[in-house]
Amino acid sequence: MSLKRYASLIDAWPKDALKRQLDFKALLKDDLAARQNGDNEGLPRLELQIKSMEELLESKYRKLYPISDKLMKPAGKPDYYRLLTKEIENGPVEPNFWQKLKIFVSN
């Protein structure tokens, strides 16, 4: 029962847009395969892991601890967190010519 629930949570886990070469979902699938083969030594308790994954997928802590607009839009850089969230959701963007020039000149 719990292995089936664990497998369904792994399928529901979102793809990580930033770390393409290190995929958390693939690590979870490897963990599931080890558990199905009976190799549970050194692995965390499955019930706690399932509970944690469910809470994260349901955004329990985002709802429990809402973030105010004042925190998300600091006076110094009001667009910082909006742009950061956009980059996390869409993945890193290749720098344009002017950004590359700025990096080249600063070094």
HELIX and SHEET records of a PDB file:
HELIX    1   1 SER A    2  ALA A   12  1                                  11    
HELIX    2   2 PHE A   24  GLN A   36  1                                  13    
HELIX    3   3 LEU A   46  LEU A   57  1                                  12    
HELIX    4   4 LYS A   60  LEU A   64  1                                   5    
HELIX    5   5 ASP A   69  MET A   72  1                                   4    
HELIX    6   6 TYR A   80  ASN A   90  1                                  11    
HELIX    7   7 PHE A   97  SER A  106  1                                  10    
END                                                                             
